[in-house]
Amino acid sequence: MSDASSSLPTLETRDLDVEIAARRLVEGLSFKISPGEFLAVLGENGVGKTLTMHTLAGLRAPGAGSILLKGRELATWPRRELAGVLGLLAQSSEDPFPSTVLETALIGRHPHIEFWRWESDRDLGIARGALADVDLTDREGRSVETLSGGERRRLAIATVLTQDPVLYLLDEPTNHLDPHHQLEVLKLFRARADQGRTVIASLHDATLAARFADQVLLLYGDGTWTYGPSAAVLDAPHLTRLYHTAIHELDFRGRRVFVSE
């Protein structure tokens, strides 16, 4: 890889608008996020977090502005090539066909496998490693239909880990997870960022965002937004405005914790 391409941000937005039903939820969003960074997106329900994630993934057109992935306009990426670079974890997922846990995780390898080829031993190893990462090793032969909601969420996470993209877009990855697995999952993606990947995750917990994210994007739902380093953006005044309730910052064993009244 050339020095020029390696210095490009993974993702850049320029004056991006996110709209639905003639309502502009995000207006003029401009930011850059580079390899090795973890961005947390926070906001109340209905402010456009999921729509913004889908727009960044290329699933819907922006109302205005542009998105660049590795320096190229997102809309110009062929879908198969894009799937090898960008991985999206949706808020919820469905399994229309019967499959085992391992077979589902292996779906993440499809962008990397040539047409009419079976999964290699390497692909199987990557999938099994991802299942181990989310504590599902002993369930790989089970039908997906037999899993609990939390186990199914962890399988969806294992599938995107198996995909191994450059950019992870995670829409509320901690949904349906108990506190232990919430922390373990965010540690996994923090580790991926530390290894040079880029992570964008929508979260509801400002305390978790402060612990794991380098950058933070706050969406207020009226078109306005705040973006910057988590140490500067995650504070009581910003979060009180964001959630329309009094938020206080506490120190617990050297970590910042945010609580509401």
C-alpha positions as CSV (number, residue, x, y, z in Angstrom):
1,M,0.0,0.0,0.0
2,S,1.3,3.5,-0.9
3,D,2.0,6.1,1.7
4,A,-0.7,8.3,0.2
5,S,-3.5,5.6,0.5
6,S,-2.4,4.5,3.9
7,S,-2.7,8.1,5.2
8,L,-6.3,8.4,4.0
9,P,-9.1,8.4,6.6
10,T,-11.1,5.2,6.6
11,L,-14.4,7.1,6.4
12,E,-15.1,10.8,5.7
13,T,-18.4,12.6,5.5
14,R,-18.8,16.0,3.9
15,D,-21.8,18.2,4.6
16,L,-23.9,15.0,5.0
17,D,-27.7,15.3,5.5
18,V,-29.8,12.4,6.8
19,E,-33.5,12.8,6.2
20,I,-36.7,10.8,6.4
21,A,-40.3,11.8,5.5
22,A,-39.2,15.3,4.9
23,R,-37.6,15.5,8.3
24,R,-33.9,16.4,8.5
25,L,-32.5,14.5,11.4
26,V,-28.8,15.3,10.7
27,E,-27.6,18.4,8.8
28,G,-24.2,19.2,7.4
29,L,-22.4,16.3,9.2
30,S,-18.6,16.5,8.5
31,F,-16.0,14.3,10.1
32,K,-13.1,12.0,9.4
33,I,-12.2,8.8,11.2
34,S,-9.0,6.9,10.7
35,P,-7.6,3.4,11.1
36,G,-7.2,2.6,14.8
37,E,-10.1,4.8,16.0
38,F,-13.3,3.9,17.7
39,L,-16.3,6.3,17.3
40,A,-19.3,6.1,19.5
41,V,-22.6,7.5,18.3
42,L,-25.1,8.6,21.0
43,G,-28.6,10.0,21.1
44,E,-32.1,9.4,22.2
45,N,-34.4,7.0,20.4
46,G,-35.7,8.5,17.1
47,V,-32.9,11.0,16.5
48,G,-31.5,9.2,13.5
49,K,-28.7,6.9,14.8
50,T,-29.8,3.9,12.7
51,L,-30.6,6.0,9.7
52,T,-27.2,7.5,9.9
53,M,-25.5,4.1,10.2
54,H,-27.5,2.8,7.2
55,T,-26.5,5.9,5.2
56,L,-22.8,5.4,6.1
57,A,-23.1,1.8,5.0
58,G,-24.5,2.8,1.6
59,L,-28.0,1.3,2.2
60,R,-29.8,4.6,1.7
61,A,-28.8,7.8,-0.1
62,P,-28.0,10.9,1.9
63,G,-30.3,13.9,1.6
64,A,-27.2,15.9,0.6
65,G,-23.4,15.7,0.9
66,S,-21.0,12.9,0.3
67,I,-19.4,9.9,2.0
68,L,-15.9,8.7,1.1
69,L,-14.6,5.3,2.1
70,K,-10.8,5.0,1.8
71,G,-10.8,8.1,-0.3
72,R,-13.5,6.9,-2.8
73,E,-17.1,8.0,-3.1
74,L,-19.1,5.3,-1.3
75,A,-21.6,5.2,-4.1
76,T,-18.9,4.1,-6.6
77,W,-17.9,0.9,-4.7
78,P,-19.1,-2.3,-6.3
79,R,-21.3,-4.1,-3.7
80,R,-19.1,-7.2,-3.5
81,E,-15.9,-5.2,-3.2
82,L,-17.6,-3.0,-0.5
83,A,-18.7,-6.1,1.4
84,G,-15.0,-7.1,1.8
85,V,-14.2,-3.7,3.3
86,L,-17.3,-2.6,5.3
87,G,-19.2,-4.7,7.8
88,L,-22.6,-3.7,9.2
89,L,-24.1,-5.1,12.3
90,A,-27.8,-4.3,12.2
91,Q,-29.9,-3.7,15.3
92,S,-31.7,-7.0,14.6
93,S,-31.3,-9.9,12.2
94,E,-33.5,-12.7,10.9
95,D,-32.6,-16.2,9.8
96,P,-35.1,-17.1,7.0
97,F,-33.4,-20.5,6.4
98,P,-32.4,-23.2,8.9
99,S,-28.7,-23.2,9.6
100,T,-26.3,-24.1,12.3
101,V,-24.3,-21.6,14.4
102,L,-21.1,-22.3,12.5
103,E,-22.8,-22.1,9.1
104,T,-24.3,-18.7,10.0
105,A,-20.9,-17.4,11.2
106,L,-19.3,-18.5,7.9
107,I,-21.6,-16.1,6.0
108,G,-19.1,-13.5,7.0
109,R,-16.5,-15.1,4.8
110,H,-18.6,-14.9,1.6
111,P,-17.2,-11.6,0.4
112,H,-13.7,-13.1,0.5
113,I,-14.5,-16.4,-1.3
114,E,-14.6,-16.7,-5.1
115,F,-17.8,-17.7,-6.7
116,W,-18.5,-21.5,-6.8
117,R,-15.8,-22.1,-4.1
118,W,-16.3,-23.8,-0.7
119,E,-15.0,-22.4,2.5
120,S,-11.4,-23.2,3.1
121,D,-9.9,-24.5,6.3
122,R,-8.7,-20.9,6.9
123,D,-12.3,-19.7,6.6
124,L,-13.4,-22.3,9.1
125,G,-10.7,-21.3,11.5
126,I,-11.6,-17.6,11.3
127,A,-15.3,-18.4,12.0
128,R,-14.5,-20.7,14.9
129,G,-12.2,-18.1,16.3
130,A,-15.0,-15.5,16.1
131,L,-17.4,-17.9,17.9
132,A,-14.8,-18.5,20.6
133,D,-14.5,-14.7,21.0
134,V,-18.2,-14.4,21.8
135,D,-18.4,-17.5,23.9
136,L,-20.3,-19.7,21.5
137,T,-17.7,-22.4,20.8
138,D,-19.8,-25.2,22.4
139,R,-22.9,-24.2,20.3
140,E,-21.4,-24.3,16.7
141,G,-23.5,-27.4,15.7
142,R,-26.8,-26.2,17.1
143,S,-29.6,-24.8,15.0
144,V,-29.8,-21.0,15.2
145,E,-33.5,-21.4,16.1
146,T,-32.5,-22.9,19.4
147,L,-30.5,-19.9,20.6
148,S,-31.7,-17.3,23.1
149,G,-31.9,-13.6,22.1
150,G,-28.6,-12.8,23.7
151,E,-26.9,-15.8,22.1
152,R,-28.4,-14.8,18.7
153,R,-26.9,-11.3,19.1
154,R,-23.5,-12.7,19.9
155,L,-23.8,-14.9,16.8
156,A,-24.5,-11.8,14.7
157,I,-21.4,-10.2,16.2
158,A,-19.4,-13.3,15.5
159,T,-20.5,-13.2,11.8
160,V,-19.3,-9.6,11.4
161,L,-16.0,-10.5,13.1
162,T,-15.7,-13.4,10.7
163,Q,-16.1,-10.9,7.8
164,D,-13.0,-9.1,9.1
165,P,-13.7,-5.8,7.4
166,V,-11.6,-2.6,7.5
167,L,-14.6,-0.7,8.8
168,Y,-17.1,-2.0,11.4
169,L,-20.5,-0.2,11.5
170,L,-22.3,-1.5,14.7
171,D,-25.8,-0.5,15.3
172,E,-26.3,-0.9,19.1
173,P,-24.0,-4.0,19.4
174,T,-24.9,-4.4,23.1
175,N,-28.6,-5.0,22.4
176,H,-29.9,-8.0,24.3
177,L,-26.6,-8.6,26.1
178,D,-26.0,-9.0,29.8
179,P,-23.5,-6.7,31.5
180,H,-20.6,-9.3,31.2
181,H,-21.1,-9.8,27.5
182,Q,-21.6,-6.1,26.8
183,L,-18.1,-5.4,28.2
184,E,-16.6,-8.4,26.4
185,V,-18.0,-7.4,23.1
186,L,-16.9,-3.8,23.3
187,K,-13.4,-5.1,24.4
188,L,-13.3,-7.2,21.2
189,F,-14.0,-4.2,19.0
190,R,-11.7,-2.0,21.0
191,A,-9.0,-4.6,20.3
192,R,-9.9,-4.6,16.6
193,A,-9.5,-0.8,16.5
194,D,-6.1,-1.1,18.3
195,Q,-5.1,-3.6,15.6
196,G,-5.7,-0.9,12.9
197,R,-9.4,-1.4,12.0
198,T,-12.0,1.4,12.3
199,V,-15.1,1.0,14.5
200,I,-18.3,3.1,14.5
201,A,-20.8,2.0,17.1
202,S,-24.1,3.4,18.2
203,L,-24.5,3.1,22.0
204,H,-27.0,4.2,24.6
205,D,-24.6,4.1,27.6
206,A,-22.3,7.1,27.9
207,T,-20.2,5.4,30.5
208,L,-19.3,2.6,28.1
209,A,-18.7,5.2,25.4
210,A,-16.3,7.0,27.7
211,R,-14.5,3.8,28.4
212,F,-14.0,2.5,24.9
213,A,-14.4,5.3,22.3
214,D,-11.7,7.7,21.1
215,Q,-14.3,10.0,19.3
216,V,-17.9,10.7,20.0
217,L,-20.8,11.9,17.8
218,L,-23.9,13.2,19.6
219,L,-27.1,13.4,17.5
220,Y,-29.8,15.7,18.8
221,G,-32.5,14.9,16.3
222,D,-33.1,18.4,15.1
223,G,-30.3,18.4,12.5
224,T,-27.6,19.6,15.0
225,W,-24.8,17.4,16.2
226,T,-21.6,17.5,18.2
227,Y,-18.4,15.6,17.2
228,G,-15.0,15.4,18.9
229,P,-12.7,13.5,21.3
230,S,-14.6,11.6,23.9
231,A,-12.7,13.3,26.7
232,A,-14.1,16.7,25.5
233,V,-17.5,15.8,24.2
234,L,-18.7,13.4,26.9
235,D,-19.5,15.7,29.8
236,A,-22.5,16.6,31.9
237,P,-23.6,19.7,29.9
238,H,-23.5,17.9,26.5
239,L,-25.3,14.8,27.9
240,T,-27.9,16.8,29.7
241,R,-28.8,18.5,26.5
242,L,-28.6,15.2,24.6
243,Y,-31.0,13.2,26.8
244,H,-33.2,16.1,28.1
245,T,-32.5,15.1,31.7
246,A,-29.9,16.1,34.3
247,I,-26.8,14.0,33.9
248,H,-23.9,14.0,36.4
249,E,-20.4,12.8,36.0
250,L,-18.7,10.8,38.7
251,D,-15.3,9.3,39.2
252,F,-15.2,5.6,40.0
253,R,-11.7,4.1,40.4
254,G,-10.3,6.4,37.8
255,R,-13.1,5.9,35.3
256,R,-15.7,8.4,34.3
257,V,-19.3,7.3,35.1
258,F,-22.4,9.2,34.0
259,V,-25.7,9.0,36.0
260,S,-29.1,10.6,35.6
261,E,-31.1,12.2,38.4
